[in-house]
Amino acid sequence: MDTAQALPPHQQQQLMKNLQNMQLKDSLTMYNNLVDKCFNQCVYSFRSKSIDKYETSCVENCASRYIKMTQRVGLRFAEHQAMQQKRMADAVAAGAGK
């Protein structure tokens, strides 16, 4: 975000607003995917107004696995980004040392 610091204040505000909107959109997309996947996988019957014990357990397990998977992917992505940034910094340092 060092580049953002160099922006004028009104552009910094716009950038932050855009980032917040992107985060909100990503969160809602993840939630909708979770609901869609787990509902379609676990709920079979519409005979009553409530879901039965099997469906409840299935949805809870599905949601738990989905959230864990999403967190793991996010962690791996962050690790990959950090590694890329380190490589870039090392390349810049090696280039400056010549």
C-alpha positions as CSV (number, residue, x, y, z in Angstrom):
1,M,0.0,0.0,0.0
2,D,3.0,2.3,-0.2
3,T,1.8,3.5,-3.6
4,A,-1.6,4.4,-2.1
5,Q,0.3,6.7,0.4
6,A,1.5,8.8,-2.6
7,L,-2.0,9.4,-3.8
8,P,-3.9,12.6,-3.0
9,P,-6.3,12.3,-0.1
10,H,-9.5,12.2,-2.2
11,Q,-8.0,9.3,-4.3
12,Q,-7.0,7.5,-1.2
13,Q,-10.5,7.7,0.0
14,Q,-11.9,6.4,-3.3
15,L,-9.4,3.6,-3.3
16,M,-10.4,2.5,0.2
17,K,-14.0,2.7,-0.7
18,N,-13.4,0.5,-3.7
19,L,-11.4,-2.0,-1.6
20,Q,-14.2,-2.2,0.9
21,N,-16.8,-2.8,-1.8
22,M,-14.6,-5.5,-3.3
23,Q,-14.3,-7.2,0.1
24,L,-18.0,-7.0,0.7
25,K,-18.7,-8.5,-2.7
26,D,-16.2,-11.3,-2.1
27,S,-17.8,-12.0,1.3
28,L,-21.3,-12.1,-0.2
29,T,-20.2,-14.3,-3.0
30,M,-18.5,-16.8,-0.6
31,Y,-21.7,-16.8,1.5
32,N,-23.9,-17.4,-1.5
33,N,-21.7,-20.2,-2.8
34,L,-21.7,-21.8,0.7
35,V,-25.5,-21.7,1.0
36,D,-26.0,-23.0,-2.6
37,K,-23.5,-25.8,-2.3
38,C,-24.6,-27.0,1.1
39,F,-28.3,-26.7,0.5
40,N,-28.2,-28.6,-2.8
41,Q,-26.0,-31.3,-1.2
42,C,-27.9,-31.8,2.0
43,V,-31.6,-30.9,1.6
44,Y,-33.7,-33.4,-0.3
45,S,-37.2,-33.1,1.0
46,F,-39.7,-30.3,1.2
47,R,-42.3,-32.3,3.1
48,S,-42.1,-30.1,6.2
49,K,-41.4,-26.5,7.2
50,S,-38.2,-27.5,8.9
51,I,-35.2,-29.6,8.0
52,D,-34.6,-33.0,9.7
53,K,-31.7,-34.0,11.9
54,Y,-29.7,-35.6,9.1
55,E,-30.1,-32.5,6.9
56,T,-29.1,-30.2,9.8
57,S,-26.0,-32.3,10.5
58,C,-25.1,-32.4,6.9
59,V,-25.5,-28.6,6.4
60,E,-23.4,-28.0,9.6
61,N,-20.6,-30.3,8.4
62,C,-20.7,-28.9,4.9
63,A,-20.5,-25.3,6.1
64,S,-17.7,-26.2,8.4
65,R,-15.7,-27.9,5.7
66,Y,-16.4,-25.1,3.2
67,I,-15.2,-22.4,5.7
68,K,-12.1,-24.3,6.6
69,M,-11.3,-24.8,2.9
70,T,-11.8,-21.1,2.2
71,Q,-9.6,-20.1,5.1
72,R,-6.9,-22.5,4.0
73,V,-6.9,-21.3,0.4
74,G,-6.7,-17.7,1.7
75,L,-3.8,-18.6,3.9
76,R,-2.0,-20.3,1.0
77,F,-2.7,-17.3,-1.2
78,A,-1.2,-14.9,1.4
79,E,1.9,-17.1,1.7
80,H,2.3,-17.1,-2.0
81,Q,1.9,-13.3,-2.2
82,A,4.5,-12.9,0.6
83,M,6.9,-15.2,-1.2
84,Q,6.4,-13.2,-4.5
85,Q,7.1,-9.9,-2.7
86,K,10.2,-11.3,-1.1
87,R,11.5,-12.5,-4.4
88,M,10.8,-9.1,-5.9
89,A,12.6,-7.4,-3.0
90,D,15.5,-9.7,-3.4
91,A,15.7,-9.1,-7.1
92,V,15.6,-5.3,-6.6
93,A,18.3,-5.6,-3.9
94,A,20.5,-7.7,-6.1
95,G,20.0,-5.2,-9.0
96,A,20.9,-2.3,-6.7
97,G,24.0,-4.0,-5.5
98,K,25.5,-4.3,-9.0
